[in-house]
Structures are given as structure tokens and as C-alpha cells.
Amino acid sequence: MPGLASAGDDTTALAVRALKAARGQFVSGEELGRALGLSRNAIWKQMETLRQLGYQVQSIRGLGHRLVDVPDVPLPWEVMDGLATRRIGRPVWYMDTTTSTQDVARHWGQVGAAEGALVVATEQTSGRGRMRRPYFTPRGGLWFSLVLRPARPPLDILALSLAASLAVQEGIRAASGLTAVLKWPNDVLLGERKVAGVMVEFDGDQDRLHQAVLGVGINVNLDADAFPAELRDRATSLKLELGRPLPLVPTLRCVLEALDRHYERFLEGGSEAVCLAWRLAPNMLGREVRVISPPDTWEGTAVELDRDCALLVRLASGDLRRVAAGDIELLPGVERLAPRA
């Protein structure tokens, strides 16, 4: 399979569209040539390009070409076909394998990519999460990054992360019917296991964000043995929870459409609007937690978010402690209703 494809591959996208329009019937090379502005020989070469991308195309001399099946691969024209967004996912750059979509998206943004530009890969060899920790991103998941230019102060970057988590939760529900739980600040859980995560890297000054690169990873069709041994009791996938695989491209569209809505809310209402939405969604408030904020580690009950989206944790003494950064571990035990701070 070719290494990358962009939304600018107009001939390939037009060829796919023409074959899809025939609804499984043969289309003559002459007709395709007129539609694409290519010779018959060039049409044969274009059909071979489609096969290399994973399309099943039947070609018979005297009849023409027909589309038998479409690959479940986030190729730009497949992602954008029917995508109901204002800015998210426009345009798309797909790669089969890359080191990190974050690095590609950041560079693309620096050289002028439009806000909402999407970089998506089938596999990352050096995926990373928060605090630049290694992130497991094999084939079977959705690994992507978005170029954003939010006209918001840097203090709102935490809210952007929470808004993205909300969108992933909503997109998962739309694609699979599963209700995930939000774990502050950036994880999405099914049961007690992580199914998705988000991260934000940004450039800016003290007054304004110039560019933010939002990274999202979702374990869609990973089998249990695909996870490293140290992750198997802490991670899951949509396939494992459903007992069947999910198509990647429609799932990606669901998440992108949710991201579009939540990003608009973030731009319009900032941290306060995001916090309100997060509180109303299924989340980990009320759970006993361990807070790891080097050099300190302590425990309490997660009770609320403040207006800046920081987590408020009630200690055994009854005092509240504000957490704006750090790692949160959910402790075993029965969830209890958290008193409002």
C-alpha cells in the first residue's frame, strides 16, 4: 500500500466516486476516461492504483470496471465523503505508517495547513501520550492529530483537552452504542479500562495560543493479545467490549463530527462551558483517587471541577485540594456520590 494519500489526490477520489455511483455495475473505460479526463490506458493504471490502496476492482475488457469492495482505511476521500463538520477533518492527510501523527501535524500547521487539518495513520512507530510517554498504537486503532488555532488564552488548554475527551466519548457512543466514562483529564474508559486518550501540544505566548495540535488515540479493533502484557488489565478496545469489530472510517467520522461540535463550544464559551458539559457527562467524580504530582502522592475523593477545569479532591480531613496537573489513579471500591464543593 502506498505510504500516504492526501485530499489533493483528486483523480483517485474522482475515480472512486465514479465507480461508487455505478452501484456495483460495470463502467466502461471510455466513460471513466471522459469523467476523469484520462485515456483508456491511463484508466487501467488508475484502477491498479486503487487496487494498491485496497479497493477491490474487477476489470474485464469489453465491459469496463466495477467496484466490488472498499477498504476500511481512513483514506482522505473516504473520510470526507459525508463528513458533517464545519472545520474539523478538512483537509485530510493519511499515512499507512508514520513515527507520530503529532509531529506531522505540527509541521503541517507550521507551513500553513488550514485549521482543522487532520493527519491520520494506520500505525505509529513512536506514538506518544501526555508528558511524552510512549503510547501503544498498532494497526487496528484510530490514531490521528488535528491542527487547531484557537483564539483562546493558554490557560484554556486544559479545557481543550477535556472538550476533546467529551467528543471522543460522544463519538464512541454514536459509533458503537457503548457509554464510556471520562477520567480527568484526558482518558476515556469502558469499565475500569482505558479505551481512548487525548493529548494537546501547543505553541503560544502568555496571552494567546498560536497553534494547538490535538492528538487522539482510540483502541477500536485491537484483540487482547495485541496489547503488551503490562497493559492487558488496564486497557480494552471497542471490539473486545462489543464482541465484534467496528468499521474504522464511520467510527472516525462520528468522532470528528463530535469534535467539531465540542470545539465550537470551547471557542465560544471557553473553560466554563466545557466544565459544565463535562460534569453532565458520565465521569469519574465521586470516585476515590490517588493523585500523583511529583514529588507528592496523596489520596482523596474526586468531587468537582472548578471553573478552569481543574479537579477538586476532598481529603479525609474534609479539606479540598485543587489539582491542575498530574496523574490520577482510580482506586478500587464502591463509587459514592460526591458532595458539591
Sequence and secondary structure as in RCSB ss.txt:
>XXXX:A:sequence
MPGLASAGDDTTALAVRALKAARGQFVSGEELGRALGLSRNAIWKQMETLRQLGYQVQSIRGLGHRLVDVPDVPL
PWEVMDGLATRRIGRPVWYMDTTTSTQDVARHWGQVGAAEGALVVATEQTSGRGRMRRPYFTPRGGLWFSLVLRP
ARPPLDILALSLAASLAVQEGIRAASGLTAVLKWPNDVLLGERKVAGVMVEFDGDQDRLHQAVLGVGINVNLDAD
AFPAELRDRATSLKLELGRPLPLVPTLRCVLEALDRHYERFLEGGSEAVCLAWRLAPNMLGREVRVISPPDTWEG
TAVELDRDCALLVRLASGDLRRVAAGDIELLPGVERLAPRA
>XXXX:A:secstr
  SEEETT HHHHHHHHHHHHTTTS B HHHHHHHHT  HHHHHHHHHHHHHTT EEEEETTTEEEEEE  SS  
HHHHHTT   SSTT SEEEEEEES HHHHHHHHHHTT  TT EEEEEEESS B GGG B    TTSEEEEEEE  
 S GGGHHHHHHHHHHHHHHHHHHHH    EEETTTEEEETTEEEEEEEEEEEE SS EEEEEEEEEE  S  GG
GS GGGTTTB  HHHHHTS   HHHHHHHHHHHHHHHHHHHHHHHHHHHHHHHHHSSB TT EEEEEETTEEEEE
EEEEE TTS EEEE TTS EEEESSSEEEE SS        
